[in-house]
Amino acid sequence: MSEPPRIIWSRPGNPTRQVATALGVTRAQLGAALHAIKKNARLRPNDDVRIYADGSVADASDEIIGNIYDEI
């Protein structure tokens, strides 16, 4: 059994530059990907999400709603 991916962002507000760096993307790419993922999941722009080290994005109920790399 493998370890679940590590959470790299789970705070309110916009992810920091360090999150983008950890994922190997620009902050602009991260922002655009998050907006697309939230829109597709019918979340509001200010709804909080969790970002995992593998690029997965989960909503407040821990359901995976998308992946940063799929949106770039």
C-alpha contacts under 8 A as a table, 3 or more apart, distances in Angstrom:
res1	aa1	res2	aa2	distance
5	P	52	Y	5.88
5	P	53	A	5.87
5	P	54	D	6.24
6	R	52	Y	5.50
6	R	53	A	5.42
6	R	54	D	7.89
7	I	10	S	7.06
7	I	50	R	6.80
7	I	51	I	5.86
7	I	52	Y	4.29
7	I	53	A	6.12
8	I	19	V	6.54
8	I	50	R	7.64
8	I	51	I	5.74
8	I	52	Y	5.36
8	I	53	A	5.89
9	W	15	P	6.63
9	W	19	V	6.97
9	W	49	V	7.99
9	W	50	R	5.50
9	W	51	I	5.01
9	W	52	Y	6.98
10	S	48	D	7.54
10	S	49	V	6.31
10	S	50	R	4.52
10	S	51	I	6.61
11	R	15	P	7.95
11	R	48	D	7.25
11	R	49	V	7.89
11	R	50	R	7.69
12	P	48	D	5.69
13	G	46	N	7.34
13	G	48	D	7.27
15	P	18	Q	7.96
15	P	19	V	6.14
15	P	20	A	7.73
16	T	19	V	5.47
16	T	20	A	7.01
16	T	27	R	7.85
17	R	20	A	5.19
17	R	21	T	6.20
17	R	26	T	7.95
17	R	27	R	5.95
18	Q	21	T	4.93
18	Q	22	A	6.00
19	V	22	A	5.08
19	V	23	L	6.35
20	A	23	L	5.17
20	A	24	G	6.08
20	A	25	V	5.19
20	A	26	T	5.66
20	A	27	R	5.32
20	A	30	L	6.15
21	T	24	G	4.89
21	T	25	V	6.05
21	T	26	T	7.00
21	T	27	R	7.95
22	A	25	V	7.88
22	A	53	A	7.29
23	L	53	A	6.68
23	L	54	D	7.57
23	L	55	G	6.74
25	V	29	Q	6.18
25	V	30	L	6.53
26	T	29	Q	5.13
26	T	30	L	6.25
27	R	30	L	5.00
27	R	31	G	6.11
28	A	31	G	5.11
28	A	32	A	6.14
29	Q	32	A	5.21
29	Q	33	A	6.03
29	Q	72	I	6.64
30	L	33	A	5.17
30	L	34	L	6.10
30	L	68	I	6.83
31	G	34	L	5.18
31	G	35	H	6.21
32	A	35	H	5.18
32	A	36	A	6.27
33	A	36	A	5.15
33	A	37	I	6.12
33	A	68	I	5.55
33	A	69	Y	7.98
33	A	71	E	5.13
33	A	72	I	6.51
34	L	37	I	5.05
34	L	38	K	6.02
34	L	68	I	6.86
35	H	38	K	5.21
35	H	39	K	6.04
35	H	45	P	6.61
36	A	39	K	5.10
36	A	40	N	6.11
36	A	71	E	7.26
37	I	40	N	5.19
37	I	41	A	6.19
37	I	57	V	8.00
37	I	65	I	6.82
37	I	66	G	5.75
37	I	67	N	7.55
37	I	68	I	7.86
37	I	71	E	7.69
38	K	41	A	5.06
38	K	42	R	6.06
38	K	43	L	4.90
38	K	44	R	6.67
38	K	45	P	6.66
38	K	65	I	7.83
39	K	42	R	4.95
39	K	43	L	5.79
39	K	44	R	7.10
39	K	45	P	7.67
40	N	43	L	7.64
41	A	65	I	6.25
43	L	47	D	6.24
44	R	47	D	5.30
48	D	59	D	6.92
48	D	60	A	6.59
49	V	57	V	6.59
49	V	58	A	5.59
49	V	59	D	4.77
49	V	60	A	6.00
50	R	57	V	5.60
50	R	58	A	5.10
50	R	59	D	6.47
50	R	60	A	7.57
50	R	62	D	7.82
51	I	55	G	6.44
51	I	56	S	5.89
51	I	57	V	4.68
51	I	58	A	6.60
52	Y	55	G	5.38
52	Y	56	S	5.20
52	Y	57	V	6.35
53	A	56	S	7.27
55	G	67	N	5.12
55	G	68	I	4.96
55	G	69	Y	6.16
56	S	64	I	6.62
56	S	65	I	7.72
56	S	66	G	5.90
56	S	67	N	4.24
56	S	68	I	6.38
57	V	64	I	5.60
57	V	65	I	5.82
57	V	66	G	5.34
57	V	67	N	5.59
57	V	68	I	7.15
58	A	61	S	7.54
58	A	62	D	5.11
58	A	63	E	5.09
58	A	64	I	4.14
58	A	65	I	5.41
58	A	66	G	7.25
59	D	62	D	5.27
59	D	63	E	5.56
59	D	64	I	6.58
59	D	65	I	6.58
60	A	63	E	7.47
66	G	70	D	7.58
67	N	70	D	5.42
67	N	71	E	6.96
68	I	71	E	5.45
68	I	72	I	6.75
69	Y	72	I	5.37
